[in-house]
């Protein structure tokens, strides 16, 4: 289990839980890179970013653009189905709110133009 860095809740508006998730992602990226025996410098070159930025990714820095995380994952063949993260069909709260907003009864409206 990766060590969680002490971050305030105010870091980019992220909760501690979200910061832990980014930390875990960074640790997972580090582990994946090491399993592939790729140096940090080589990963940075492949991703067209600086070594400093790549190291921030491995540290789980939430200030790094999410696209860079995705690029690094893609380079290692760990592509995410990113659209699944906010899939409306998996949004339990959104679905419940939508269901609650449905009317209990539907009134039939009389349309004089359709009267034969």
C-alpha positions as CSV (number, residue, x, y, z in Angstrom):
1,X,0.0,0.0,0.0
2,X,1.5,3.3,-1.0
3,X,2.2,6.0,1.6
4,X,-0.2,8.8,1.5
5,X,1.3,12.2,1.4
6,X,-0.1,14.7,3.8
7,X,-2.1,17.2,1.7
8,X,-4.6,19.7,2.7
9,X,-8.2,19.4,1.4
10,X,-7.6,22.7,-0.4
11,X,-5.1,21.2,-2.9
12,X,-6.9,22.0,-6.2
13,X,-10.2,21.5,-4.4
14,X,-9.6,17.8,-4.0
15,X,-10.6,15.8,-0.9
16,X,-8.1,13.7,1.0
17,X,-9.7,10.6,-0.6
18,X,-9.1,12.1,-4.1
19,X,-5.5,12.9,-3.2
20,X,-5.0,9.3,-2.1
21,X,-6.5,8.1,-5.4
22,X,-4.0,10.2,-7.3
23,X,-1.2,9.0,-5.0
24,X,-2.2,5.4,-5.7
25,X,-2.3,6.0,-9.4
26,X,1.3,7.5,-9.3
27,X,2.5,4.4,-7.3
28,X,0.9,2.1,-9.8
29,X,2.5,3.9,-12.7
30,X,5.9,3.6,-11.0
31,X,5.4,-0.1,-10.4
32,X,4.3,-0.7,-14.0
33,X,7.3,1.2,-15.3
34,X,9.7,-0.8,-13.2
35,X,8.1,-4.1,-14.3
36,X,8.8,-3.0,-17.8
37,X,12.4,-2.0,-17.0
38,X,11.9,1.4,-18.4
39,X,13.9,4.4,-17.0
40,X,12.1,7.6,-16.0
41,X,14.0,9.5,-18.6
42,X,12.9,7.2,-21.3
43,X,9.2,7.4,-20.2
44,X,9.5,11.2,-20.1
45,X,10.9,11.2,-23.7
46,X,8.2,8.9,-24.9
47,X,5.5,11.1,-23.4
48,X,7.2,14.2,-24.7
49,X,7.3,15.8,-21.2
50,X,10.1,16.8,-18.9
51,X,11.6,14.3,-16.4
52,X,10.5,16.6,-13.7
53,X,6.9,16.4,-14.8
54,X,7.2,12.7,-15.2
55,X,8.5,12.4,-11.6
56,X,5.5,14.4,-10.4
57,X,3.2,11.9,-12.1
58,X,4.9,9.0,-10.3
59,X,4.5,11.0,-7.0
60,X,0.8,11.4,-7.7
61,X,0.9,15.1,-8.0
62,X,-2.7,16.3,-8.7
63,X,-1.5,19.5,-10.3
64,X,-0.3,17.5,-13.4
65,X,-2.7,17.6,-16.2
66,X,-4.9,14.5,-16.4
67,X,-4.0,14.1,-20.1
68,X,-0.4,13.5,-19.2
69,X,-1.4,10.7,-16.8
70,X,-3.4,9.2,-19.7
71,X,-0.5,9.5,-22.1
72,X,1.8,7.8,-19.7
73,X,-0.7,5.0,-19.1
74,X,-1.2,4.6,-22.9
75,X,2.5,4.4,-23.6
76,X,2.7,1.4,-21.2
77,X,-0.4,-0.2,-22.7
78,X,-2.5,0.5,-19.7
79,X,-5.2,2.5,-21.6
80,X,-8.2,3.4,-19.6
81,X,-11.7,3.4,-20.9
82,X,-11.9,7.0,-19.7
83,X,-15.5,7.5,-20.7
84,X,-16.5,4.9,-18.1
85,X,-15.5,7.2,-15.3
86,X,-18.5,9.4,-15.6
87,X,-20.8,7.0,-17.5
88,X,-24.4,8.3,-17.0
89,X,-25.7,4.7,-16.9
90,X,-23.4,4.0,-13.8
91,X,-24.3,7.3,-12.0
92,X,-26.5,5.9,-9.2
93,X,-27.2,9.4,-7.7
94,X,-28.0,10.9,-11.1
95,X,-30.3,8.0,-12.0
96,X,-32.1,8.3,-8.6
97,X,-32.6,12.0,-9.0
98,X,-33.8,11.6,-12.6
99,X,-36.3,8.9,-11.4
100,X,-37.5,11.1,-8.6
101,X,-38.1,14.0,-11.0
102,X,-40.5,11.9,-13.2
103,X,-44.2,12.8,-12.7
104,X,-46.4,10.3,-10.8
105,X,-49.2,10.7,-13.3
106,X,-49.2,11.8,-16.9
107,X,-52.1,13.9,-18.0
108,X,-53.6,13.3,-21.4
109,X,-53.7,16.5,-23.4
110,X,-56.5,16.8,-25.9
111,X,-55.3,17.9,-29.3
112,X,-58.2,19.4,-31.3
113,X,-56.3,18.9,-34.6
114,X,-56.3,15.2,-34.2
115,X,-60.1,15.1,-33.6
116,X,-61.8,13.4,-36.5
